[in-house]
Amino acid sequence: MNDFKKALNDSAPLRWGIMLLVSFTMATNYYFYDALSPLKFLMERELGFTSAEYGFFQAAYSIPNVFLLMAIIGGIILDKIGIRITGFAFIFIQFFGAVVTAYGASPYFNEGGWGYDFMNSFLTAYSPALKMTSLGFFLFGLGAETSIVVISKVIVKWFKGKEIALALGMNVAIARLGMGAAMMISPRLIIDSTQTTPLWQNWTMPIWFGALLLGIGLLTFLVYTIWDVRFDRRVEERMETDPTEQFRFSDLLDLITNRSFIYISMLCVLFYSAVFPFMKYAPDLMINKFGVAPTLAGDISSILPYGTLIFTPLFAWYCDYKGRSASLMIYGSLLLVVVHLTFAVTNITPYVPMFILGIAFSLVPAAMWPAVTKIVPTRRIGTAYGAMFTVQAVGLMLFPWLIGLVLDATNPGVAETISAGGNAVYDYTQVLFMLAVLGILGLLFSWLLKREDKTSGYGLEEPNKMD
């Protein structure tokens, strides 16, 4: 059986094929997460959202993972009952949430369709559209974070001791193609064939298209489960079947008392809080600061995810064969600070800082996620990733909302002018200074992580590949 395990697990075409399969499912997740980012100005114009309300809608994604601890609970469920059931359940939930989000933005709902009266019966200071779309994004987030944990564990399961950093890096890079595609495709789905006339009446098409992709991603994951069944039937996989390796609640105490894990988790929340919420507003920043069209704004914003397709695997390969993971996290955090300050205080072409942000967004994840597998035993990996996603969710909940609040506070009257059909411009300077501070704090924790590694002996500066 052991030999057969090696024959199955060491088949390069098979394990890389598995990586591509589940990465597509993850890419559909990333697509929907950013499908509405290029549509901020339309949500203001068509649904009457302010920047703060748009920020709250985006923050709804993280509410279940902050207040219900669903990412860590999902990680625990994953470690206890396995990849297949956990993956299907949470990927289905994210798909259902996407459908609810699209429905809440649709003309049918907002013209008095099913559920409108109920949503209009409470918290009447807020529109039914805001409440229904936020409910949908809440459900999407409920499933999405745990589905990422599931797919991360799939990669660990097939690549542990092999090219794990490269596999995780490729997984993230492919997933971020979904982000880049959303930035480019969403604006074009509301433009007619002449590329000149906005089809405002069909502006929700990008949301429905994202929901459709999530449905296809669910089917793709079901295909993967066939291979997962074959793997588990023929291999005594310790991570899921050996009772001595099952999750124990004492594992949580071990995690939160591990300084290296604390430092890398803090870096995670600070770094991602300075990137993902920024990307929710990046197309709007391009429109307001640089005066570009929505389609070009989406194209410029897509430089980040498309850049990671090149740089993430490159840096991941370096971590696998050369090491220096802790150092790469420091470099990535430093570049993040440079990017936000460049946007804030200069008028340099946005292509340059977005390209640098793509490098930063490759350096840190390529080094960070494989580094967790050195700090945490395999039997705790689902719980560890879940704990990190839970902490990360705090930032992903707070900062989209905070960005919107800061925009409204520093740009009085702009949201009202846009909602009334007029022209007005947002100044993003104060928002960018706030995000730069997050980058500075991330730089501090990445330095603390490298210093701690010298005493903990996890070998974060050593190569990942063992054979």
Protein Blocks (a to p, Z undefined) as FASTA:
>chain_A
ZZmmmmmmmmmklmmmmmmmmmmmmmmmmmmmmmmmmmmmmmmmmnopafklmmmmmmmm
mmmmmmnommmmmmmmmmmnojklmmmmmmmmmmmmmmmmmmmmpmklmnopahklmmmm
goklbcfklmmmmmmmmmmmmmmmmmmmmmmmmmmmmmgoiamllmmmmmmmmmmmmmmm
mmmmmmmmmccfkomaccfklmmmmmmmmmmmmmmmmmmmmmmmmmmmmmmmmpccfklm
mmklgccfklmmmmmmmmklmmmmmmmmmmmmmmmmmmmmmmmmmmmmnopafklmmmmm
mmmmmmmmmmmmmmmmmmmmngomlmmmmmmmmmmmmmmmmmmmmccdfklmmmmmmmmm
mmmmmmmmmmmmmmpcfklmmmmmmmmmmmmmmmmmmmmmmmmmmmmmmmghklmmmmno
pacdddfklmmmmmmmmmmmmmmmmmmmmmmmmmnonopmbcfblZZ
